[in-house]
Amino acid sequence: MMLEELRSVSDVTPQMRESTEKYKIETKNLNAWFDNNHVLKDISMMIRENVITAIIGPSGCGKSTLIRCFNRMHGLVPGARVSGEVLLDGSNIYDRGVDPVLVRRRVGMVFQKPNPFPTMSVFDNVAAGLKLGGNHGYRLDEVVRRSLEQAGLWDEVKTDLNKSGASLSGGQQQRLCIARALAVEPEVILMDEPCSALDPIATAKIEQLMIALKERYTVIIVTHNMQQAARVSDFTAFMYLGKLIEYGETIQLFRNPKEELTERYITGKFG
């Protein structure tokens, strides 16, 4: 049962946590459109640093659009636009003069389907972001090894670094994409349904990796899998029809949701 998978919470009170935790991302009245389609409606939320935040909700509710606003990828789609603010460490990433490329170095993205560069080796896949960014004196061999170790992949590929990234299994390809994101040393890692195309064994490895990564990074995942959200996340946001319905500690939201709509969704009455 999903609720039995929830991890226990500490004895620290919410007030004590509020005074010691740092917020990495904050949205203020965030709205997003595709042409005339209003897909995000006045989203205001504060995401803590070095935790895993899950975003759940039925298909088409705006989950993926929301995280794409966190690193300005939403604006890459023709006809897309945004209003409101997205603050990264207190600064609005949509302010005039802010370079979206630099935002994306700080806020990396891992997509639903593994997307290694098929013509590149495992090594070059990981190093790609650094090479595109000018390297800046990094020793590529050290960065590649560290990134693959952080992604839990080094021991599996260390003798195959010159092989095509596309030759790896699906789960390995997804961890390769995570290593590629880690190589440029982001502060936030966005994961859009990172396990939806993977088998249970590969999914378990990615989930273990998420938990390990939050020691150094702020991790935000979009998932349709409520059991996954319950297993790995510290905080969960429930969205419906472009609106943020409820947001709070995962164990609280799943055990005692405040909103009837949340309760109906997590108990399978719709979705």
C-alpha positions as CSV (number, residue, x, y, z in Angstrom):
1,M,0.0,0.0,0.0
2,M,1.3,3.4,-0.9
3,L,1.0,5.0,2.5
4,E,3.0,2.2,4.1
5,E,5.9,3.2,1.8
6,L,6.1,6.7,3.2
7,R,9.2,7.4,5.2
8,S,9.0,8.5,8.8
9,V,9.4,12.2,9.5
10,S,11.7,13.7,12.1
11,D,10.7,15.2,15.4
12,V,11.6,18.7,14.1
13,T,8.5,20.9,14.1
14,P,7.4,22.7,10.8
15,Q,8.2,26.0,12.5
16,M,11.8,24.9,13.3
17,R,12.3,23.7,9.7
18,E,10.8,26.9,8.3
19,S,13.5,28.9,10.2
20,T,16.5,26.8,9.0
21,E,15.6,25.7,5.5
22,K,16.5,27.7,2.4
23,Y,14.2,28.2,-0.6
24,K,16.0,27.6,-3.9
25,I,13.1,28.4,-6.3
26,E,10.1,30.6,-5.7
27,T,7.3,31.3,-8.2
28,K,5.0,34.3,-7.8
29,N,1.8,34.4,-9.8
30,L,3.3,32.4,-12.6
31,N,1.2,32.0,-15.7
32,A,2.1,30.3,-18.9
33,W,0.5,30.0,-22.3
34,F,0.8,28.2,-25.6
35,D,-0.7,30.7,-28.0
36,N,-4.1,31.2,-26.5
37,N,-4.1,28.1,-24.3
38,H,-3.7,29.2,-20.7
39,V,-1.8,26.2,-19.2
40,L,-0.5,27.6,-15.9
41,K,-2.7,29.8,-13.7
42,D,-1.2,31.9,-11.0
43,I,1.2,29.4,-9.6
44,S,2.9,30.6,-6.4
45,M,5.1,28.1,-4.5
46,M,8.4,28.0,-2.7
47,I,10.8,25.0,-3.3
48,R,13.3,24.1,-0.6
49,E,17.0,23.6,-1.3
50,N,18.5,20.0,-1.1
51,V,15.2,18.2,-1.0
52,I,13.2,16.2,-3.6
53,T,10.0,17.9,-4.6
54,A,7.5,15.8,-6.6
55,I,4.8,17.3,-8.9
56,I,1.9,15.1,-9.5
57,G,-1.5,15.3,-11.2
58,P,-3.4,14.0,-14.2
59,S,-2.1,14.3,-17.8
60,G,-2.4,17.8,-19.2
61,C,-2.6,19.6,-15.9
62,G,0.6,21.6,-16.5
63,K,3.3,19.6,-14.6
64,S,5.9,19.5,-17.4
65,T,5.2,23.1,-18.4
66,L,5.8,24.2,-14.8
67,I,9.3,22.7,-14.5
68,R,10.2,24.0,-18.0
69,C,9.4,27.4,-16.8
70,F,12.0,26.9,-14.0
71,N,14.9,27.0,-16.6
72,R,13.2,29.0,-19.4
73,M,12.7,26.0,-21.7
74,H,9.0,26.8,-22.0
75,G,10.0,29.9,-24.1
76,L,11.7,27.7,-26.7
77,V,8.3,26.6,-28.0
78,P,6.8,28.9,-30.7
79,G,3.9,30.8,-29.4
80,A,4.8,30.2,-25.7
81,R,4.9,33.0,-23.2
82,V,5.1,33.5,-19.4
83,S,4.0,36.1,-16.9
84,G,4.9,36.4,-13.2
85,E,8.2,35.6,-11.6
86,V,10.5,32.6,-11.1
87,L,13.1,33.4,-8.5
88,L,16.3,31.4,-8.4
89,D,18.1,32.2,-5.1
90,G,16.0,35.4,-5.0
91,S,16.7,36.6,-8.5
92,N,14.0,36.6,-11.2
93,I,15.3,34.4,-14.1
94,Y,12.9,36.3,-16.4
95,D,14.3,39.7,-15.8
96,R,15.5,41.6,-18.8
97,G,19.2,40.9,-19.5
98,V,19.3,37.4,-17.9
99,D,20.9,34.9,-20.2
100,P,18.7,31.8,-20.5
101,V,21.7,29.7,-21.4
102,L,23.3,30.5,-18.1
103,V,20.0,29.7,-16.3
104,R,20.0,26.3,-17.9
105,R,23.6,25.7,-16.7
106,R,22.3,26.3,-13.1
107,V,19.0,24.4,-13.6
108,G,19.6,21.2,-15.6
109,M,16.9,19.0,-17.2
110,V,16.5,15.2,-17.6
111,F,13.7,14.3,-20.0
112,Q,11.1,11.5,-20.0
113,K,12.9,9.4,-22.6
114,P,16.6,8.9,-22.5
115,N,18.2,11.0,-25.2
116,P,21.9,10.3,-25.4
117,F,23.6,11.7,-28.5
118,P,23.7,8.6,-30.7
119,T,26.8,9.5,-32.7
120,M,28.8,10.3,-29.5
121,S,30.6,7.9,-27.2
122,V,29.8,7.5,-23.6
123,F,32.7,9.9,-22.7
124,D,31.7,12.5,-25.2
125,N,28.0,12.4,-24.2
126,V,29.0,13.4,-20.6
127,A,31.5,16.0,-21.8
128,A,29.2,17.5,-24.4
129,G,27.9,20.4,-22.2
130,L,31.4,21.4,-21.1
131,K,32.7,21.4,-24.6
132,L,29.8,23.5,-25.8
133,G,30.4,25.9,-23.0
134,G,34.0,26.3,-23.7
135,N,35.4,23.9,-21.0
136,H,36.9,26.7,-18.9
137,G,40.0,24.7,-17.9
138,Y,38.2,21.6,-16.7
139,R,40.0,18.3,-17.0
140,L,37.4,16.4,-19.0
141,D,38.5,12.9,-17.9
142,E,38.1,13.9,-14.2
143,V,34.7,15.6,-14.8
144,V,33.4,12.6,-16.8
145,R,34.5,10.1,-14.2
146,R,33.0,12.2,-11.3
147,S,29.7,12.7,-13.2
148,L,29.4,9.0,-14.0
149,E,30.2,8.1,-10.4
150,Q,27.5,10.5,-9.2
151,A,25.1,9.0,-11.6
152,G,25.9,5.5,-10.4
153,L,27.1,4.4,-13.8
154,W,30.9,4.5,-13.7
155,D,31.5,0.9,-12.7
156,E,29.2,-0.3,-15.5
157,V,30.8,1.7,-18.3
158,K,34.4,2.5,-17.2
159,T,35.8,0.0,-19.8
160,D,33.4,1.1,-22.5
161,L,33.8,4.9,-22.5
162,N,34.5,4.9,-26.3
163,K,31.3,3.0,-27.2
164,S,28.2,4.8,-28.4
165,G,26.0,6.1,-25.7
166,A,23.1,4.6,-27.7
167,S,24.5,1.1,-27.1
168,L,23.7,1.2,-23.4
169,S,20.5,-0.2,-21.9
170,G,17.5,2.1,-21.4
171,G,18.2,2.5,-17.7
172,Q,21.9,3.1,-18.3
173,Q,21.1,5.6,-21.0
174,Q,18.9,7.6,-18.5
175,R,21.7,7.6,-16.0
176,L,24.1,8.7,-18.8
177,C,21.8,11.6,-19.4
178,I,21.8,12.4,-15.7
179,A,25.6,12.3,-15.7
180,R,25.6,14.7,-18.7
181,A,23.4,17.1,-16.7
182,L,25.7,16.8,-13.7
183,A,28.9,17.5,-15.6
184,V,28.1,21.2,-15.9
185,E,27.7,21.4,-12.1
186,P,24.1,22.6,-11.9
187,E,22.4,23.6,-8.7
188,V,18.9,22.2,-9.5
189,I,18.0,19.1,-11.4
190,L,14.6,18.8,-13.1
191,M,13.4,15.4,-14.0
192,D,10.4,15.0,-16.3
193,E,8.9,11.5,-15.8
194,P,12.5,10.1,-15.7
195,C,11.3,6.5,-15.1
196,S,8.3,6.2,-17.3
197,A,10.1,4.3,-20.1
198,L,12.1,2.0,-17.7
199,D,11.6,-1.4,-16.1
200,P,11.2,-1.8,-12.4
201,I,14.9,-2.6,-11.8
202,A,16.1,0.4,-13.7
203,T,13.5,2.5,-12.0
204,A,14.7,1.5,-8.6
205,K,18.3,2.5,-9.5
206,I,17.1,6.0,-10.7
207,E,15.1,6.4,-7.5
208,Q,18.1,5.5,-5.3
209,L,20.1,8.0,-7.4
210,M,17.6,10.8,-6.8
211,I,17.8,10.3,-3.0
212,A,21.6,10.4,-3.2
213,L,21.7,13.5,-5.4
214,K,19.6,15.6,-3.0
215,E,22.7,15.8,-0.7
216,R,24.2,18.1,-3.3
217,Y,21.4,19.3,-5.5
218,T,17.8,20.5,-5.4
219,V,15.8,17.8,-7.2
220,I,12.4,18.4,-8.8
221,I,10.5,15.5,-10.4
222,V,7.4,15.3,-12.5
223,T,5.7,11.9,-12.1
224,H,2.4,10.1,-12.8
225,N,3.5,7.4,-10.4
226,M,2.1,8.3,-7.0
227,Q,3.9,5.4,-5.4
228,Q,7.2,6.9,-6.7
229,A,6.4,10.3,-5.3
230,A,5.6,8.7,-1.9
231,R,8.9,6.7,-2.0
232,V,11.4,9.4,-2.9
233,S,10.0,12.9,-2.4
234,D,10.1,15.1,0.7
235,F,7.5,17.5,-0.6
236,T,4.7,17.0,-3.1
237,A,2.7,19.5,-5.2
238,F,-0.7,18.4,-6.7
239,M,-1.8,20.2,-9.8
240,Y,-5.1,20.1,-11.7
241,L,-6.2,22.0,-14.8
242,G,-3.2,24.3,-14.6
243,K,-3.7,25.2,-10.9
244,L,-1.7,24.3,-7.8
245,I,-4.3,22.6,-5.7
246,E,-2.2,21.5,-2.7
247,Y,1.5,21.6,-1.8
248,G,3.2,20.3,1.3
249,E,5.2,17.6,3.0
250,T,4.7,14.3,1.1
251,I,3.8,12.3,4.2
252,Q,1.1,14.9,5.2
253,L,-0.3,15.3,1.7
254,F,-0.8,11.5,1.2
255,R,-2.0,10.7,4.7
256,N,-4.2,13.6,5.4
257,P,-4.7,15.9,2.3
258,K,-6.3,19.2,3.0
259,E,-8.2,19.5,-0.2
260,E,-11.0,17.1,-1.3
261,L,-9.7,17.2,-4.9
262,T,-6.3,15.9,-3.7
263,E,-7.9,13.1,-1.7
264,R,-10.0,12.1,-4.7
265,Y,-6.9,12.0,-6.9
266,I,-4.6,10.0,-4.6
267,T,-7.3,7.5,-3.9
268,G,-7.9,6.9,-7.6
269,K,-11.3,8.3,-7.9
270,F,-10.2,10.2,-11.0
271,G,-7.0,10.7,-13.0
